[in-house]
Amino acid sequence: MILSPTQSKKLYEYLDIAFYPPETGPLATLDWMTIIQLGYSKQLTKEELSNEYQSCLKRIAQFFQDATNKSKIHHLKTLLATDNTHLSQLALANQLPNDIFIAYLVALALEKFTDRVLPVSVFCESLSQDQDLTLALSEEDFARSAIADIHNSSIMAKMQAYPLTLTPSEIQIASDNAAVHFSYLQPLTRQAQEQKLKKLLVEISRKNIPGAINLVQQLSPELLNQRDKDTGAIALQYALAYQQNDVAIAIIEKLVAAQKPLDISDNKFRTPFHYNPELILQTLTKGYSEYACSDYLRFESAIAPGKKEWIAQKTLEMSQTRVQHEMTANLSAHPNAHTRTFSKAQIQQIAEDIDQAKSACCTTFALSLAQKLLTAAPTLAFRIASYLNGMSSHCYISFTAPTGTEFLLDPWLASLGWGTGVYRKEAYPWQAVLDSTEILFDSEASPKHSLAL
């Protein structure tokens, strides 16, 4: 047999249907298609179907091993790109041999069994060669053909089942996008780095998180930042679609550390910000909670409960060099507290000093994060907002995700012990500063810039 007893049992638990009519017993008068339909509608118990399951697999294995069936196998392969509904109609009209359709259904089921996109044509080939399915595909085979059946109904159904709650049109776009992504990878197989990128997508789909993260670390930022192919966004989209948040974080950190911009614009494809905007924003703000806060004594009421001693200690640990960088940043930002505007050049200079100081006030914190956003995601639209109240004024960043969710980014609050600095508007810790605001900087108000070096 192709499958071990354990594999067969697990496969059957996924199927809940019989692929072949019983030869004897009360179900013998029913045709196989009716039995399949009854199984799907839960009108037959597992016990009633299980007796026939092993017989089904044996018959299918015999079918593929019979040399006289080569033409039928070829016929099956020519139909594999056809959607399941059409195949069902052909079978019901007796225009498609039952054994071919049965084999096709088993192949579709095995895609679910292996928990990854598995082209049924590859399964049929492995079946005909009496190979163990789990060993039939090399990583290169899988990467080369993983999108071969992206349009068939079982894959569509699997994409629909993701917690992303995709609409049919979004599924179609995602399918087209995936096909485009893999077409980008096809001519790149001779390059070692590009092999690693292809392998990364495989490891993500196999849910091998440690392996995927290790591959991310080996990839060059230049490869992830191929602007004509957008490979960084491809890898990030793939990680987020498979809910591999740790892998997604590693990809983002790699790009940010290398100051390589990631195209996350809202185009016709689902961008990473569609999948998990909060995760990406938290990655970009990572580290601000360890920064010192230069004006915490003036805003003691804003300190998170139980964090005052820790915040004071961060300030005490500052060297004279760090203090000097912070003073330079504050002096650069101070005149703009009156003109209420900042240019991108000013933001970049102030952010460089804050990176050295690792300490800031709310205004320079916001400018530091703004520079990270401009560098890592130059197509992202955001605003620096300011609450006007004399010495109690406050700055933060406002961003609305493509999904419509409004986020407030406030690294100053992160330094005061309030989590990551990324908050949904309704959960922002300091609601009092959301009124009487004005915009100090709008990333869309001036021509886009790129820091791709």
Number of C-alpha atoms within 10 A of each C-alpha: 14 18 16 10 11 9 14 17 15 12 18 19 13 13 20 21 24 29 27 23 21 22 11 8 7 9 15 12 11 11 12 18 19 14 22 21 14 16 20 14 11 12 10 17 12 17 9 15 22 17 12 17 21 18 17 21 20 12 15 20 19 16 20 23 15 11 11 10 14 14 10 16 21 11 14 21 18 11 18 19 17 14 16 19 11 12 19 16 12 15 18 14 9 10 11 18 14 17 20 23 20 22 25 22 18 21 21 23 19 21 18 17 19 14 13 19 24 25 22 25 21 20 24 21 16 19 24 20 14 17 15 15 17 13 8 17 15 10 15 14 11 21 20 16 17 20 21 19 23 22 18 16 17 19 23 18 12 14 23 16 11 12 10 14 11 14 11 13 9 16 19 16 15 21 20 15 16 19 17 14 19 19 13 14 17 14 10 14 15 9 10 11 18 20 17 17 27 23 19 27 22 22 19 25 20 16 18 14 18 13 16 28 20 13 21 23 13 12 19 15 19 15 15 27 20 14 15 7 15 17 22 26 22 21 24 26 23 23 27 25 22 19 19 20 17 15 28 28 19 19 25 25 19 19 21 20 10 17 17 24 25 27 20 20 17 16 8 10 15 18 21 26 20 19 22 19 18 17 18 21 20 17 19 22 21 16 15 26 20 16 23 26 25 20 14 21 13 10 10 11 9 16 18 17 10 9 13 15 8 13 23 16 11 17 18 9 10 15 10 10 11 17 20 14 20 25 18 15 27 18 11 17 21 13 12 14 14 8 9 14 15 17 13 18 10 16 22 18 17 24 24 15 24 27 16 14 23 21 28 31 22 22 24 26 27 26 31 25 23 24 21 19 22 22 23 26 22 23 20 21 18 21 21 25 22 25 18 16 11 7 7 10 14 20 26 28 24 20 19 17 17 16 11 9 12 15 22 23 28 27 34 30 25 24 30 27 22 21 16 21 26 26 20 16 18 10 11 19 17 10 10 9 18 16 10 11 16 14 16 20 22 18 20 13 9 10 7 12 12 14 12 14 8
